[in-house]
Amino acid sequence: MSAASKSFSTVLLGGGVASGYFAREWIKEGGKGSDLAIISDDTVVAYERPALSKAYLFPEGAARLPGFYTSVGVGGERQDPTWYSSHGIEYLTETAIKSADLKNKTLTTEDGTAISFEKLVIGTGARVTRLEDFKTPGADLEGVYYLRKVADADALLEGIAEAKKKGPDVNIVIVGGGYIGMEVGAGLVKHGVNLTLVFPESRLMERLLTPELAGFYEKYYEGKGVKLIKKDLVTALEGTDGKVTTAVLKSGKRLPVDLVVVGTGARPNVELFKGAVDLLEGPPGGIKVDGRLQTSAPGVFAVGDVAAFKPAFTGELTRQEHVTNARLTGAYVAREILTPGTQPEYDYLPFFYSREFDLSWQFYGQSQGDPVHFGDQSSGKFGAYWIKDGTVVGAFLESGSEEENAAIKKVIQTKAKAPSDLQAQGLAFAASL
């Protein structure tokens, strides 16, 4: 659908998690729905994206829309299309923007429609890094999948179903041993496929997990029948009749495949705004914002995965590709536009979580400094602290209760000093604060 030729007080360009929480806060804080338009190239309104790499992939009891529209992720109201229309918000799906003129406060859609605004919120998020970005031969073969939108997940599930029609043995290679690779792997194993993870690092989630922590998850995955190939790369894909059949690795190994799933990170969608706002050059990229999430262009804000800001905890420009940050930045900017300067500057404590199989972990802070492990892995509850200059700067906990997860968060929030017997105290140290 195309946008009407009219202007709005505020336009949010995106359609991801941050968009849904922006709209929720806008209405909650008394914003007029007819003053707001949300423009998205997705086919559906904003939803809780983490579901795509978790329950959406389950063969039984799978999550499906409308079950995970925002803001059900925080126990809020389910914001389906009717929710937006009933509040007077104009939500334009399947609408691509071809140019942005921030000086004249105008967006132009692919069909030539001009949309003017007083305030613009950039929530364009990030796009998956594709094998084409690495110039991998065979990247364009049928049977190669990525996961970012509902349509991507649907295509992957359809691909598995089609492969199963040809025989019971379905071989899937996941490229990447990080966050997405692990979660998608856990979901696909339930389909009874032969699954292999290929990644260049020496262990799973190397940027976060210590060798001791990674060792637990690697054994767990291998116990579920998942094959892990470390320190190796998919350098080419080969196929027959345009369909992928073989993954060729740098080591020379050749893996038979029916499907390939790529989980090699994401890149911020900033191209529309080059030269119009200050960008963070080099990794991790993104649009630079100040403490109120305003860009260098007057009246223009950025939220979610695309925004590069300085958390007080690190003092360094960073992007946080996490649902919690998307929710919080969306809500923050809605308040900032409605009641400018009345709230503290935006801050965020780095936080990640994941659920795989019957496992569930949370992490706060930074995985820098010296790790101190605690707990007994055989019991299923264990974790680690990271100590830098005598302060606990990172905390990880597997299978923590709500109270225990809150306790390790407090350790990082309060910048607790590490006692000499931290390993012996373990989780009790967090509970004592």
Kinemage of the C-alpha trace (Angstrom):
@kinemage 1
@onewidth
@group {chain A} dominant
@subgroup {mainchain}
@vectorlist {calphas} color= white
{ca met a 1} P 0.000 0.000 0.000
{ca ser a 2} L 1.172 3.589 -0.483
{ca ala a 3} L 1.024 6.527 1.851
{ca ala a 4} L -1.447 9.348 1.407
{ca ser a 5} L -0.055 12.673 0.199
{ca lys a 6} L -0.275 14.448 3.510
{ca ser a 7} L 1.890 15.478 6.409
{ca phe a 8} L 2.260 14.209 9.948
{ca ser a 9} L 3.560 15.762 13.111
{ca thr a 10} L 5.729 12.695 13.734
{ca val a 11} L 6.811 9.917 11.388
{ca leu a 12} L 8.535 6.750 12.565
{ca leu a 13} L 10.394 4.946 9.809
{ca gly a 14} L 10.989 1.320 10.667
{ca gly a 15} L 8.382 -1.170 11.776
{ca gly a 16} L 10.484 -3.224 14.194
{ca val a 17} L 10.154 -3.761 17.939
{ca ala a 18} L 11.040 -0.140 18.743
{ca ser a 19} L 8.148 1.045 16.567
{ca gly a 20} L 5.569 -0.920 18.522
{ca tyr a 21} L 6.839 0.332 21.863
{ca phe a 22} L 7.059 3.898 20.572
{ca ala a 23} L 3.388 3.741 19.578
{ca arg a 24} L 2.428 2.173 22.904
{ca glu a 25} L 4.157 4.951 24.854
{ca trp a 26} L 2.820 7.640 22.527
{ca ile a 27} L -0.761 6.682 23.313
{ca lys a 28} L -0.045 6.026 26.988
{ca glu a 29} L 1.446 9.517 27.408
{ca gly a 30} L -1.476 11.269 25.736
{ca gly a 31} L -0.123 11.610 22.220
{ca lys a 32} L -2.710 12.130 19.504
{ca gly a 33} L -2.837 9.061 17.273
{ca ser a 34} L -3.589 11.040 14.127
{ca asp a 35} L -0.325 12.959 14.608
{ca leu a 36} L 1.678 9.748 14.140
{ca ala a 37} L 2.499 7.646 11.097
{ca ile a 38} L 4.618 4.490 11.077
{ca ile a 39} L 6.153 3.452 7.761
{ca ser a 40} L 7.471 -0.078 7.274
{ca asp a 41} L 8.521 -2.249 4.356
{ca asp a 42} L 7.426 -5.348 6.289
{ca thr a 43} L 4.141 -7.067 5.477
{ca val a 44} L 2.824 -6.930 9.060
{ca val a 45} L 2.766 -4.464 11.944
{ca ala a 46} L 5.423 -4.551 14.693
{ca tyr a 47} L 5.970 -7.837 16.508
{ca glu a 48} L 8.303 -9.294 19.137
{ca arg a 49} L 11.143 -10.322 16.825
{ca pro a 50} L 12.926 -12.707 19.274
{ca ala a 51} L 10.111 -15.220 18.751
{ca leu a 52} L 11.388 -15.896 15.234
{ca ser a 53} L 14.543 -17.665 16.429
{ca lys a 54} L 12.761 -19.419 19.288
{ca ala a 55} L 9.186 -20.718 19.479
{ca tyr a 56} L 8.277 -19.758 15.899
{ca leu a 57} L 10.540 -22.560 14.683
{ca phe a 58} L 9.018 -25.284 16.864
{ca pro a 59} L 7.252 -28.103 14.982
{ca glu a 60} L 4.595 -28.291 17.713
{ca gly a 61} L 3.060 -25.517 19.798
{ca ala a 62} L 4.781 -22.918 17.669
{ca ala a 63} L 4.320 -19.181 18.187
{ca arg a 64} L 2.300 -17.508 15.442
{ca leu a 65} L 0.850 -14.090 14.830
{ca pro a 66} L -1.270 -12.497 16.212
{ca gly a 67} L 0.163 -14.122 19.338
{ca phe a 68} L 3.375 -12.090 19.518
{ca tyr a 69} L 2.592 -8.609 18.270
{ca thr a 70} L 4.132 -5.944 20.473
{ca ser a 71} L 3.757 -5.333 23.357
{ca val a 72} L 3.049 -8.829 24.657
{ca gly a 73} L 6.754 -9.219 25.426
{ca val a 74} L 6.299 -7.131 28.571
{ca gly a 75} L 2.791 -8.313 29.363
{ca gly a 76} L 1.233 -5.404 27.498
{ca glu a 77} L -1.688 -5.143 25.137
{ca arg a 78} L -1.499 -7.021 21.834
{ca gln a 79} L -1.071 -4.277 19.231
{ca asp a 80} L -2.589 -5.855 16.147
{ca pro a 81} L -3.531 -3.775 13.076
{ca thr a 82} L -6.883 -2.902 14.648
{ca trp a 83} L -5.107 -1.455 17.690
{ca tyr a 84} L -3.306 1.111 15.522
{ca ser a 85} L -6.364 2.075 13.501
{ca ser a 86} L -8.531 2.351 16.617
{ca his a 87} L -6.052 4.867 18.051
{ca gly a 88} L -5.922 6.845 14.807
{ca ile a 89} L -2.322 5.885 14.000
{ca glu a 90} L -1.584 5.525 10.302
{ca tyr a 91} L 0.540 2.384 9.909
{ca leu a 92} L 1.827 1.912 6.365
{ca thr a 93} L 3.094 -1.614 5.674
{ca glu a 94} L 4.861 -2.774 2.508
{ca thr a 95} L 5.999 0.807 1.952
{ca ala a 96} L 9.615 1.381 0.951
{ca ile a 97} L 11.289 4.776 1.175
{ca lys a 98} L 13.632 5.644 -1.687
{ca ser a 99} L 14.909 9.015 -0.408
{ca ala a 100} L 15.012 11.127 2.732
{ca asp a 101} L 15.371 14.913 2.605
{ca leu a 102} L 15.923 15.832 6.236
{ca lys a 103} L 16.476 19.534 5.560
{ca asn a 104} L 13.069 19.835 3.929
{ca lys a 105} L 11.586 17.203 6.272
{ca thr a 106} L 10.283 14.959 3.523
{ca leu a 107} L 10.390 11.229 2.803
{ca thr a 108} L 9.649 9.916 -0.671
{ca thr a 109} L 8.268 6.419 -1.179
{ca glu a 110} L 9.179 4.079 -4.028
{ca asp a 111} L 5.955 5.052 -5.804
{ca gly a 112} L 6.816 8.752 -5.580
{ca thr a 113} L 4.558 9.746 -2.702
{ca ala a 114} L 5.989 12.581 -0.584
{ca ile a 115} L 5.460 12.350 3.178
{ca ser a 116} L 6.340 15.426 5.203
{ca phe a 117} L 7.016 15.536 8.932
{ca glu a 118} L 7.956 17.820 11.785
{ca lys a 119} L 9.729 15.105 13.779
{ca leu a 120} L 11.286 11.945 12.337
{ca val a 121} L 12.215 8.822 14.273
{ca ile a 122} L 14.616 6.518 12.448
{ca gly a 123} L 14.027 2.924 13.432
{ca thr a 124} L 15.350 1.229 10.311
{ca gly a 125} L 17.137 -1.446 12.336
{ca ala a 126} L 19.702 -3.752 10.813
{ca arg a 127} L 19.805 -6.240 7.965
{ca val a 128} L 21.379 -9.665 7.991
{ca thr a 129} L 24.912 -10.077 6.723
{ca arg a 130} L 24.578 -12.265 3.636
{ca leu a 131} L 26.955 -14.734 2.039
{ca glu a 132} L 26.994 -12.382 -0.963
{ca asp a 133} L 28.674 -9.826 1.318
{ca phe a 134} L 31.582 -12.281 1.625
{ca lys a 135} L 31.459 -13.010 -2.121
{ca thr a 136} L 30.800 -16.669 -1.365
{ca pro a 137} L 30.325 -18.688 -4.583
{ca gly a 138} L 26.887 -20.286 -4.717
{ca ala a 139} L 25.354 -17.779 -2.307
{ca asp a 140} L 22.417 -17.280 -4.660
{ca leu a 141} L 21.438 -20.966 -4.825
{ca glu a 142} L 17.977 -22.028 -3.766
{ca gly a 143} L 17.942 -23.467 -0.270
{ca val a 144} L 19.957 -20.714 1.440
{ca tyr a 145} L 18.019 -19.008 4.228
{ca tyr a 146} L 18.341 -16.011 6.557
{ca leu a 147} L 16.237 -15.017 9.533
{ca arg a 148} L 15.074 -11.459 10.125
{ca lys a 149} L 11.361 -11.275 9.367
{ca val a 150} L 8.300 -13.502 9.664
{ca ala a 151} L 8.487 -14.200 5.938
{ca asp a 152} L 12.055 -15.488 6.390
{ca ala a 153} L 10.977 -17.903 9.115
{ca asp a 154} L 8.025 -19.079 7.036
{ca ala a 155} L 10.299 -19.728 4.066
{ca leu a 156} L 12.721 -21.733 6.227
{ca leu a 157} L 9.950 -23.906 7.652
{ca glu a 158} L 8.544 -24.478 4.163
{ca gly a 159} L 12.010 -25.468 2.984
{ca ile a 160} L 12.301 -28.084 5.733
{ca ala a 161} L 8.863 -29.465 4.900
{ca glu a 162} L 9.768 -29.734 1.211
{ca ala a 163} L 13.072 -31.451 1.978
{ca lys a 164} L 11.315 -34.004 4.192
{ca lys a 165} L 9.059 -34.985 1.299
{ca lys a 166} L 12.145 -36.352 -0.482
{ca gly a 167} L 13.220 -38.560 2.407
{ca pro a 168} L 13.609 -38.760 6.186
{ca asp a 169} L 17.244 -37.595 6.259
{ca val a 170} L 17.385 -33.813 5.972
{ca asn a 171} L 20.812 -32.206 6.284
{ca ile a 172} L 21.018 -28.609 7.455
{ca val a 173} L 24.167 -26.539 7.900
{ca ile a 174} L 24.023 -23.401 10.019
{ca val a 175} L 26.746 -20.895 9.193
{ca gly a 176} L 27.675 -19.175 12.451
{ca gly a 177} L 28.134 -20.205 16.067
{ca gly a 178} L 26.793 -17.100 17.746
{ca tyr a 179} L 23.514 -15.988 19.248
{ca ile a 180} L 21.334 -16.706 16.200
{ca gly a 181} L 23.140 -19.905 15.241
{ca met a 182} L 22.585 -21.392 18.672
{ca glu a 183} L 18.936 -20.383 18.980
{ca val a 184} L 17.978 -21.423 15.461
{ca gly a 185} L 19.869 -24.658 15.932
{ca ala a 186} L 17.916 -25.467 19.078
{ca gly a 187} L 14.659 -24.882 17.238
{ca leu a 188} L 15.545 -26.902 14.137
{ca val a 189} L 16.758 -29.931 16.064
{ca lys a 190} L 13.148 -30.464 17.110
{ca his a 191} L 12.331 -31.199 13.459
{ca gly a 192} L 14.461 -34.331 13.534
{ca val a 193} L 17.008 -33.079 11.014
{ca asn a 194} L 20.754 -33.710 10.817
{ca leu a 195} L 22.223 -30.421 11.971
{ca thr a 196} L 25.754 -29.070 11.708
{ca leu a 197} L 27.018 -25.696 12.950
{ca val a 198} L 30.090 -24.346 11.146
{ca phe a 199} L 31.897 -21.342 12.597
{ca pro a 200} L 35.418 -19.840 12.494
{ca glu a 201} L 35.817 -19.266 16.230
{ca ser a 202} L 37.348 -21.753 18.650
{ca arg a 203} L 34.080 -22.061 20.636
{ca leu a 204} L 30.409 -21.157 20.609
{ca met a 205} L 29.640 -17.472 21.252
{ca glu a 206} L 33.320 -16.743 21.655
{ca arg a 207} L 32.808 -13.004 22.219
{ca leu a 208} L 30.795 -13.706 25.365
{ca leu a 209} L 31.354 -17.217 26.675
{ca thr a 210} L 34.562 -18.295 28.376
{ca pro a 211} L 36.015 -21.685 27.362
{ca glu a 212} L 34.495 -23.206 30.518
{ca leu a 213} L 31.021 -21.823 29.832
{ca ala a 214} L 31.137 -22.612 26.125
{ca gly a 215} L 32.224 -26.162 26.931
{ca phe a 216} L 28.961 -26.795 28.762
{ca tyr a 217} L 26.791 -25.616 25.869
{ca glu a 218} L 28.875 -27.447 23.289
{ca lys a 219} L 28.457 -30.747 25.159
{ca tyr a 220} L 24.758 -30.039 25.573
{ca tyr a 221} L 24.264 -29.405 21.854
{ca glu a 222} L 26.321 -32.433 20.896
{ca gly a 223} L 24.167 -34.462 23.277
{ca lys a 224} L 21.160 -33.348 21.222
{ca gly a 225} L 22.799 -34.681 18.079
{ca val a 226} L 24.172 -31.390 16.775
{ca lys a 227} L 27.574 -31.576 15.083
{ca leu a 228} L 29.919 -28.665 15.722
{ca ile a 229} L 32.702 -27.800 13.277
{ca lys a 230} L 34.940 -25.138 14.824
{ca lys a 231} L 37.712 -23.039 13.311
{ca asp a 232} L 36.370 -23.522 9.813
{ca leu a 233} L 34.482 -21.532 7.182
{ca val a 234} L 31.954 -22.189 4.454
{ca thr a 235} L 33.901 -20.897 1.457
{ca ala a 236} L 31.535 -22.039 -1.292
{ca leu a 237} L 28.190 -23.644 -1.950
{ca glu a 238} L 27.584 -26.027 -4.802
{ca gly a 239} L 24.297 -27.173 -6.251
{ca thr a 240} L 22.371 -29.057 -8.872
{ca asp a 241} L 19.680 -27.441 -11.011
{ca gly a 242} L 20.027 -24.239 -9.006
{ca lys a 243} L 19.466 -25.957 -5.634
{ca val a 244} L 22.189 -26.167 -2.981
{ca thr a 245} L 23.544 -29.676 -2.377
{ca thr a 246} L 27.018 -29.204 -0.891
{ca ala a 247} L 28.746 -26.847 1.537
{ca val a 248} L 32.472 -26.598 0.834
{ca leu a 249} L 34.619 -25.674 3.840
{ca lys a 250} L 37.996 -23.947 3.990
{ca ser a 251} L 39.452 -27.124 5.470
{ca gly a 252} L 38.460 -29.027 2.347
{ca lys a 253} L 35.534 -30.834 3.927
{ca arg a 254} L 32.437 -31.200 1.801
{ca leu a 255} L 29.121 -31.419 3.638
{ca pro a 256} L 25.957 -32.696 1.946
{ca val a 257} L 23.153 -30.197 2.535
{ca asp a 258} L 19.475 -29.753 1.794
{ca leu a 259} L 19.317 -26.332 3.437
{ca val a 260} L 21.812 -23.729 4.624
{ca val a 261} L 20.879 -21.202 7.312
{ca val a 262} L 23.146 -18.177 7.646
{ca gly a 263} L 23.575 -16.434 10.999
{ca thr a 264} L 26.644 -14.237 10.623
{ca gly a 265} L 25.525 -10.997 12.202
{ca ala a 266} L 23.806 -7.849 10.976
{ca arg a 267} L 24.604 -4.419 9.574
{ca pro a 268} L 22.737 -1.193 10.428
{ca asn a 269} L 20.457 0.257 7.771
{ca val a 270} L 21.908 3.765 7.415
{ca glu a 271} L 22.218 4.217 3.671
{ca leu a 272} L 19.205 6.539 3.342
{ca phe a 273} L 20.797 8.998 5.734
{ca lys a 274} L 24.427 9.167 4.606
{ca gly a 275} L 25.471 12.801 4.455
{ca ala a 276} L 22.373 13.907 6.357
{ca val a 277} L 23.260 12.735 9.878
{ca asp a 278} L 26.495 11.860 11.653
{ca leu a 279} L 27.304 8.165 11.300
{ca leu a 280} L 29.618 5.980 13.344
{ca glu a 281} L 32.241 4.982 10.816
{ca gly a 282} L 33.587 1.450 11.100
{ca pro a 283} L 32.234 -1.313 13.335
{ca pro a 284} L 29.703 -1.425 14.805
{ca gly a 285} L 28.388 1.443 12.644
{ca gly a 286} L 25.037 3.115 13.122
{ca ile a 287} L 23.620 6.620 13.468
{ca lys a 288} L 25.199 8.696 16.212
{ca val a 289} L 22.766 10.053 18.800
{ca asp a 290} L 23.131 12.160 21.922
{ca gly a 291} L 21.845 11.429 25.410
{ca arg a 292} L 18.283 12.133 24.287
{ca leu a 293} L 18.638 9.897 21.236
{ca gln a 294} L 18.643 12.893 18.878
{ca thr a 295} L 20.766 12.721 15.757
{ca ser a 296} L 22.850 15.598 14.398
{ca ala a 297} L 19.852 16.644 12.268
{ca pro a 298} L 17.307 18.870 14.064
{ca gly a 299} L 14.086 17.110 14.959
{ca val a 300} L 15.422 13.682 13.967
{ca phe a 301} L 15.872 10.809 16.425
{ca ala a 302} L 17.141 7.241 16.101
{ca val a 303} L 16.033 4.164 18.068
{ca gly a 304} L 16.715 0.447 18.296
{ca asp a 305} L 19.448 -1.427 16.439
{ca val a 306} L 20.421 1.509 14.215
{ca ala a 307} L 21.194 3.975 17.034
{ca ala a 308} L 24.795 4.398 18.238
{ca phe a 309} L 24.846 5.864 21.740
{ca lys a 310} L 27.070 6.031 24.821
{ca pro a 311} L 25.877 3.953 27.785
{ca ala a 312} L 27.235 5.357 31.036
{ca phe a 313} L 28.499 1.881 31.910
{ca thr a 314} L 31.017 1.846 29.054
{ca gly a 315} L 31.293 5.493 28.004
{ca glu a 316} L 31.859 4.291 24.442
{ca leu a 317} L 29.707 4.688 21.354
{ca thr a 318} L 28.006 1.392 20.686
{ca arg a 319} L 24.938 -0.196 19.168
{ca gln a 320} L 22.889 -2.643 21.175
{ca glu a 321} L 21.194 -5.210 18.949
{ca his a 322} L 18.836 -6.418 21.625
{ca val a 323} L 15.090 -6.382 22.081
{ca thr a 324} L 15.265 -4.702 25.501
{ca asn a 325} L 17.156 -1.720 24.104
{ca ala a 326} L 14.712 -1.510 21.192
{ca arg a 327} L 11.755 -1.426 23.572
{ca leu a 328} L 13.335 1.161 25.840
{ca thr a 329} L 14.618 3.508 23.125
{ca gly a 330} L 11.257 3.463 21.369
{ca ala a 331} L 9.407 4.408 24.544
{ca tyr a 332} L 12.040 6.998 25.491
{ca val a 333} L 11.793 8.942 22.225
{ca ala a 334} L 7.991 8.940 22.339
{ca arg a 335} L 8.197 10.703 25.714
{ca glu a 336} L 10.973 12.994 24.512
{ca ile a 337} L 8.894 14.244 21.589
{ca leu a 338} L 5.740 14.703 23.677
{ca thr a 339} L 7.445 16.282 26.719
{ca pro a 340} L 10.920 17.451 25.650
{ca gly a 341} L 13.703 17.535 28.242
{ca thr a 342} L 11.602 16.319 31.154
{ca gln a 343} L 13.321 12.932 31.603
{ca pro a 344} L 16.931 11.978 32.383
{ca glu a 345} L 19.193 11.221 29.449
{ca tyr a 346} L 18.854 7.730 28.052
{ca asp a 347} L 21.018 5.051 29.586
{ca tyr a 348} L 21.197 1.317 29.181
{ca leu a 349} L 22.952 -1.478 31.008
{ca pro a 350} L 24.210 -3.977 28.417
{ca phe a 351} L 22.015 -7.051 28.695
{ca phe a 352} L 21.566 -10.256 26.748
{ca tyr a 353} L 19.549 -13.387 27.297
{ca ser a 354} L 18.819 -16.564 25.440
{ca arg a 355} L 16.702 -19.691 25.665
{ca glu a 356} L 17.790 -22.918 24.001
{ca phe a 357} L 16.164 -26.293 24.619
{ca asp a 358} L 15.391 -26.231 28.356
{ca leu a 359} L 18.281 -23.861 29.065
{ca ser a 360} L 17.971 -20.158 29.816
{ca trp a 361} L 20.728 -17.688 30.584
{ca gln a 362} L 21.102 -13.981 31.265
{ca phe a 363} L 24.132 -11.715 31.042
{ca tyr a 364} L 24.699 -8.150 32.256
{ca gly a 365} L 27.616 -5.795 31.698
{ca gln a 366} L 30.787 -6.590 29.795
{ca ser a 367} L 32.737 -9.810 29.349
{ca gln a 368} L 36.040 -8.034 29.957
{ca gly a 369} L 38.738 -8.605 32.524
{ca asp a 370} L 39.299 -11.784 34.484
{ca pro a 371} L 36.465 -14.354 34.655
{ca val a 372} L 35.573 -16.047 37.937
{ca his a 373} L 33.337 -19.091 37.538
{ca phe a 374} L 30.916 -20.319 40.163
{ca gly a 375} L 28.401 -23.080 40.651
{ca asp a 376} L 28.373 -26.677 39.506
{ca gln a 377} L 27.660 -27.232 35.829
{ca ser a 378} L 26.357 -30.720 36.555
{ca ser a 379} L 23.617 -29.158 38.704
{ca gly a 380} L 22.433 -27.016 35.794
{ca lys a 381} L 22.850 -23.742 37.680
{ca phe a 382} L 26.162 -21.983 37.264
{ca gly a 383} L 27.680 -18.759 36.034
{ca ala a 384} L 30.590 -16.367 35.952
{ca tyr a 385} L 31.633 -12.891 36.986
{ca trp a 386} L 34.148 -10.746 35.138
{ca ile a 387} L 36.467 -8.581 37.232
{ca lys a 388} L 38.288 -5.504 35.948
{ca asp a 389} L 40.382 -3.315 38.240
{ca gly a 390} L 38.756 -4.914 41.283
{ca thr a 391} L 35.179 -4.242 40.112
{ca val a 392} L 32.696 -6.790 38.860
{ca val a 393} L 31.889 -5.574 35.342
{ca gly a 394} L 30.072 -8.621 33.963
{ca ala a 395} L 27.787 -11.346 35.291
{ca phe a 396} L 26.395 -14.460 33.597
{ca leu a 397} L 23.920 -16.927 35.051
{ca glu a 398} L 22.402 -20.099 33.631
{ca ser a 399} L 18.966 -21.219 34.865
{ca gly a 400} L 18.565 -18.404 37.366
{ca ser a 401} L 15.270 -17.604 39.021
{ca glu a 402} L 13.719 -14.174 38.569
{ca glu a 403} L 15.190 -13.122 41.924
{ca glu a 404} L 18.628 -14.512 41.105
{ca asn a 405} L 18.732 -12.795 37.715
{ca ala a 406} L 17.759 -9.528 39.394
{ca ala a 407} L 20.582 -10.081 41.892
{ca ile a 408} L 23.317 -10.456 39.280
{ca lys a 409} L 21.961 -7.375 37.520
{ca lys a 410} L 22.315 -5.436 40.756
{ca val a 411} L 25.954 -6.511 41.047
{ca ile a 412} L 26.680 -4.746 37.762
{ca gln a 413} L 24.424 -1.751 38.390
{ca thr a 414} L 26.107 -1.007 41.717
{ca lys a 415} L 29.625 -1.593 40.343
{ca ala a 416} L 30.273 -3.954 43.223
{ca lys a 417} L 33.830 -4.573 44.319
{ca ala a 418} L 34.926 -8.169 44.013
{ca pro a 419} L 35.755 -9.901 47.334
{ca ser a 420} L 38.768 -12.185 47.468
{ca asp a 421} L 36.534 -15.225 47.926
{ca leu a 422} L 34.168 -14.390 45.082
{ca gln a 423} L 34.401 -17.851 43.567
{ca ala a 424} L 33.506 -19.501 46.864
{ca gln a 425} L 30.627 -17.103 47.461
{ca gly a 426} L 29.325 -17.478 43.931
{ca leu a 427} L 25.667 -16.578 43.563
{ca ala a 428} L 25.423 -15.847 47.292
{ca phe a 429} L 27.558 -12.736 46.699
{ca ala a 430} L 24.919 -11.303 44.369
{ca ala a 431} L 22.119 -12.208 46.761
{ca ser a 432} L 23.893 -10.422 49.635
{ca leu a 433} L 23.891 -6.986 48.004
